[in-house]
Amino acid sequence: MTWMNNSCLVTLAVLLLWRVEEIAEACSCSPAHPQQAVCNSDVVIRAKLVGRQEVDAGNDIYGNTIKRIKYDVKQIKMFKGPSHDIDAVYTAPSSSLCGVSMDTTGKKEYLITGKLETDGTMHVTLCDFIDQWDAMTATQKKNLIQRYESSCDCKITHCTSIPCVLSSPTECLWTDWVIEKTVKGEQAKHYACIKRNDDSCAWYRGSTPPRKEFLDIEDP
């Protein structure tokens, strides 16, 4: 009986160890407001994906081959990025490693934000903002050109539980999660955090340029 108990304890310990390793390997990142994602990215494009293949991307420190998924890209528009077109996007091979899965039939258009590597290739993870173009609001599409990048000096603070506190007048409090239990709420869909004339920042709804009385907080 003692032997069986010890065996069970060993088995349980092994299972717990596997579970800890799985959790440690899982992809984890804080969601970003679309404006913040655009400001933090090296590349922002609208594109279709027309192919997918697994490729080798060198070796890790142990000599094991690193695998990447290469998506062939048909770029439609570049909102931010290098002087050359993006013809491929690379990501990890599984979601546990923050890899992104996207449709490659060429029927869906995506807005894709990501990082530019030193070799000029674009890499994306689940932590980047990636959404189907048709699912984005008209305001988000306008803000890609008119609002987001012009106010990258503003900081968007993600509120995950009440109370939430701002530490600077250059911050905007992002409350979609605590109010709507989603990171794709009203502020993400329809608002931009823009800089006012006194260098403070505030949420602005709409895609048209804000009125002077909004920018100048001393006006009535």
LOZA-328012 format. One record per residue: residue in one letter; x, y, z of N, C-alpha, C in turn. Coordinates in steps of 0.001 Angstrom, whole numbers, plus 500000, padded with zeros to 6 digits. Atoms other than C-alpha are relative to their C-alpha. Layout:
// residues N
AXYZXYZXYZ
...
//
This chain:
// residues 220
M500832498794500000500000500000500000500867501258500000
T499099498851499940502865502371500884500648500249498642
W499390499882501324504521501615497536499041500644499012
M500990499439500907501291502438495685499788501476500278
N500175498590499658500885505708497575501162500834499488
N498820499283500483504452506710496765499976500134498487
S500083499980501461503897505782493122499005501054499531
C501015498998500358500768507919492986500530501411500197
L499446498669499724502615510820494553500999500406498919
V499027499716501061505404510550491974499286500362498703
T500769499724501217502881510411489129499364501386500054
L500624498694499827501042513426490516501022501113499860
A498948498988500088504311515339490846500415500225498553
V499628499886501412505203514573487226498941500766499216
L501089499321500684501786515691486021499982501488500323
L499962498592499605502056518909488016501156500713499331
L498838499407500663505513519529486569499694500275498544
W500383499778501389504183519064483041499062501198499880
R500970498906500052501351521467483792500693501341500185
V499241498762499783503783524094485139500768500379498747
E499245499729501223505905523735481987499090500522498902
E500951499545501005502824524116479795499616501452500238
I500374498630499674501818527292481636501143500947499692
A498838499152500228505361528646481423500203500266498519
E499799499857501427505416528043477658498843500733499321
A501165499387500620501982529561477049500264501457499670
C499848498610500420501774532871475218499212500897500950
S500656499073499087500962535735477553500413501423499666
C499697498596500254500693539442476805498761500830500338
S501090499100499664498600542420477753499377500549498722
P500637499453501214496012543512475137500279501483499857
A499705498596500282496638546856473478498852500644499241
H500941499203500778494254549532472268500578500150498585
P499487499892501368494497549820468439500995501142499807
Q499071498873500121496159553236468743501363499654500584
Q498757500376499352498754551894471146500749498966499163
A499390501024500835499390548896468884500667500626498778
V499435499313501163499947551166465871501258500773500396
C498854499206499556502285553446467822501196499120500357
N498920500877499559504315550521469182500556499122498888
S499596500893501089504633548733465826500963500683499035
D499115499501501058507306549082463175499269500051498658
V500701500131501280504928548069460384498503499871500245
V501458500127499979501184548527459857499531499938498557
I500428500174501381499685547169456633498581499446499931
R501246500660500378496396546231455054500371499019498910
A499502501013500927496879542965453214499097498786499942
K500574501327500121495595539643451969501120498982500114
L499018501072499888497369536372452729499668498940498947
V500263500864501154497765534109449723500808498704500022
G499232501233499908500052531331450932500566499811501391
R499472500320498674501469529551453983500931498809499890
Q499078501125499964504495527350454546500872500076501249
E499104500041498853506707526235457415501431500058499500
V498621499802500449510318527363457064500947499918501201
D498962499982498975513569527023458992500468501431500218
A499558498646499673514714530143460810501246499962500883
G498765500103499243518134529128462093499902498997501138
N499949500929498877519028527287465296499994500750501324
D499949499395498675518541527985468981501347499705500655
I498710500146499341521342527933471554500383498536500228
Y499730501421499825521020524148471839500222499278498667
G499796500594501310521405523585468100498742499480499353
N501265500454500576517729522789467517499510500980498943
T500511499165501082516120524075464332498784500792500458
I501135499132499678513778527024464855499065500038498797
K500991499994501067510600526763462820499175501285500046
R500876498847500117508532529689461594498959499730498910
I501001500033501064505325530011459583500182501257499158
K499869498879500940505776532190456528498690500158499238
Y501195499680500759502642533828455160500386500867498801
D499793499168501190502847535095451586498943501094499990
V500857498841499829501360538587451524499788500739498679
K500316499050501068499596540673448904499642501315500681
Q500218498733499298499973544167450343499054500900499220
I500957499080500607497100546539449656500358501440500326
K499608498654499590498218549575451652500913499922501209
M499129499886498836501021550474454032499688501303500729
F500263498827499173500101552839456865501261500441500743
K498771499701499275503481552631458580501003498901499663
G499027501037500286506698550892457673501132500447499118
P498824499704500819509750550667455423499615500505498612
S500244499486501351510131552011451903499600498897499025
H500342501112500886509706548551450379498684499357500419
D501237500720499700506484546540450130500300498762500850
I499899501237499218505899543675452539499405498864499176
D500502501134500791505614540390450629499864498726500818
A500130501177499141505746537992453583499946500441501460
V500088499769498562504888537882457273500349498690500702
Y499543501192499285506527535462459716499415499977501402
T500520500164498635505130534053462960500422498638500532
A499657501284499383505745531211465414499012498921499541
P500836501067500557504316527791464480498797499594500842
S501143500378499176501838527521467378499570501172500869
S500529498926499167499620529746469504500673500026501370
S499314500038498705501439528573472660501303500780499956
L498783499213500198504507530323471213499670501382499433
C500511498705500478502413533383470292499868500062498482
G500196500010501442502006532294466685498577500379499614
V501286499499500472499155533809464659499498499137498851
S500621500772501073496764531800462492499054500902499212
M500813499137500850495201533627459531499580499273498732
D500551500586501217493161532775456450500917500298498816
T499074499828501126495308532207453344499337499813498636
T500690500169501281492637531931450659500035501266499157
G499990498727500728493112535573449687498651500676499960
K501346499427500009489422536248450331499799501031501110
K500149499089498859489909538123453615501150501001500037
E498992498968499818491721541402454129500218500222501495
Y499633499788498605493544542055457387500722501330500186
L499076498975499541495016544984459216500991499264500884
I498961500743499294498328543634460487501045500974500523
T498909499233499411500721545324462910501082499025500437
G498925500900499615504131543875463665501343500686500079
K498641499499499844507861544260464117500818499744498737
L499100500143501137510518544764461445501360499533500511
E498701500527499600513628542634461873501119500693499223
T498853499333500634517126543772460898500186499575498544
D499884500452501387516921541708457707498861500509499118
G501075499411500787513843543657456612498725499199499965
T501207500820499996511291540905457311499073500424501126
M501020499632499023508050541474459206499596498770500807
H500387501088499106507235539321462240498817500433500860
V501192499698499211503917539129464107499800498941501065
T500359500920498915502677537546467337498560500267500409
L501345499793499472499381537188469167499900501289500799
C500001498755499240500411540272471128499827501227499101
D500213498904500943500181542423467975498513500145499687
F501397499782500386496921543982466799499808499528498566
I500310500564501315495594541914463888498497499783499951
D501448500120500075491988542163462755499587499972498534
Q500520499980501362489925541512459657499547501427499664
W500299498626500411489521544759457732498508500290500054
D501449499796500018485762544318457335499406500056501407
A500495499984498627485393543877461116500338501309500713
M499607498736499376486982547250461848498956501080499729
T500969498921500175484838550355462332500547501063499056
A499587498906500872484892553332459991500921500967500735
T499164499112499201486389555384462818501415499456500128
Q498667500608499901489269552956463304500771500177498693
K499328499874501300490049553053459576500448501438499745
K499629498595500147490031556859459547501148500363500931
N498978499668499013492136557041462692501374499461499639
L498719500505500472494829554962461051500763501082499240
I499385498932500796495479558002458862500030501318500758
Q500186498653499461494253560979460884500357500162501474
R499935499790498565494606560301464618501130499257500714
Y499173500849499152496661557404465946501457500470500090
E498565499701499971500222558229464903500306501423500448
S499748498607499621499857561963465499499973500202501513
S500092499876498539499232561309469204500713498861500718
C499260501089499362501774558610470001500681500436501294
D499451499521498728503091560831472797499033499756501154
C500988500313498973499884560055474664500122498530500408
K499932501357499492499797556952476843498606499498500345
I501290500606499699496778554663476989500194498954501091
T499852500882498848496490552962480386498815499043500077
H501042501023499995494552549691480407499496499782501418
C500623500201498694492152549547483358499394498596500035
T500488501373499901491551545939484406499108499773501212
S500862500113498826489844546499487766499864501364500662
I500289498731499313488287549339489747500593499952501411
P499847498699500662489661551683490972501206500034499068
C498890499762500911491911552832488120500484501437500195
V499429498691499704494253555750488598500933500424498878
L499079499416500969495979558009486097501121500700500747
S498854499392499340499458559167487013500526501223499267
S499493498885500795499913561819484327498871500575499141
P501014499403500888497791564299482302500145499559498543
T499811500490501369499218562675479154499436498597499815
E500583501333500077497350559416479898498498500057499716
C501438500228500170493933558211478755499669498638500609
L500369501233499305492160555545480824499120499139499090
W500718500929500883491048552579478700499176499052500876
T500892500709499070488017551103480497499094498973499326
D500869500960500693486487548758477900499838498701500788
W500073501296499322487349545667479947499128500053501250
V500763499950498756485880546795483264498535500346499756
I501379499601500285482738548222481637499270498970499143
E500654500874500968482028545832478766500528498564500002
K499374501329499948484225542807479618500520499557498642
T499371500286501279485889543015476204501027501071499714
V499001499005500399488965544708474782499653500592498629
K500472499438501274486991545467471618498710500780500243
G501159499206499633484552547878473261499971501352499304
E500228498699500625483518551450472516501281500808499823
Q498778499207500113486870553058473243500936499438498944
A499149500613501021488738550573471064499451500238498596
K500624499894501322486244550898468223499842501440499508
H500430498678500442485425554604468217500811501174500553
Y499294498891499365487941556630470251501496499971499711
A498550499833500046491465557963469916500406500902501151
C499460499172498925493565559429472713500904501046499356
I499277498975500746494729562758471306500556501083500914
K499338498955499224496983565542472499499282501320499810
R500617498678500025495429568901473404501076501080499930
N499068498884500153496990572336473065500890500212501219
D499178499832498796498266572259476660500863498759500268
D499209501236499935500014568906475982499377498905500857
S500711501091499349497481566941478048499336499140498923
C500634500909500951495685564002476406498586499667500467
A501392500319499677491989563120476231499404499153498891
W500695500810500995489695560669474488499200500908499063
Y500803499275500987488152561973471281499261498990499146
R500808500905500808485299560210469512499780500605498621
G500265499524501356484957560475465770501241500003499145
S498886500019500943487115560475462664500317501375499436
T499746498651500502486800564174461803500934500738500949
P499107499241499120489374566658463144499227500635501147
P500711499425498843488432567830466662499897501508499899
R500201498553499997487075571330467158501032500675500895
K499003499256499222489314574029468574499653500020501480
E500374499947498588487307574177471791500304498692500717
F499598501250499368488112570522472384501509500002500250
L498542499974499860491820571053471811500451501011501042
D499624498958499061491971574247473826499054499929501192
I500895500244498874490568573316477238499663501271500763
E500342498734499325490536576967478316498779500667499387
D501201499455500660487769577713475831498761499432500667
P501237500531499428484186577349477068499444498875499127
//
